[in-house]
Amino acid sequence: MEIEIKYSTADGEFSVKTSMLEIVQMERHFNVAISALASGVSMDQICYLAWRASQSAGLKPAGRYDDFLKTITAIEVVANDEAVVGPTDAEQ
């Protein structure tokens, strides 16, 4: 699963994409399965994913998560326009 997140700090605008690693790190940190996020994602979870994905991308965000939060001025999840075809979708 890949989630694209765009965020801004005083240093500029950044765009990162999550990998399986960041998703699992988020699940462990918040003790929640990714499937449970279908009902809603908190701002804290989005920021955490952005922080972890930024680390993986070599962007060198603040070392501590709370310090990273202090730098964020705007953040958004970029919508993925690719439709996922499920078994019932193909039959209709």
Stockholm file with secondary structure:
# STOCKHOLM 1.0

chainA/1-92         MEIEIKYSTADGEFSVKTSMLEIVQMERHFNVAISALASGVSMDQICYLAWRASQSAGLKPAGRYDDFLKTITAIEVVANDEAVVGPTDAEQ
#=GR chainA/1-92 SS CCCEEEEEETTEEEEEECCHHHHHHHHHHHTCCGGGGGGCCCHHHHHHHHHHHHHHTTCCCCSSHHHHHHHCSEEEEECCCCCCCCHHHHHC
#=GC SS_cons        CCCEEEEEETTEEEEEECCHHHHHHHHHHHTCCGGGGGGCCCHHHHHHHHHHHHHHTTCCCCSSHHHHHHHCSEEEEECCCCCCCCHHHHHC
//
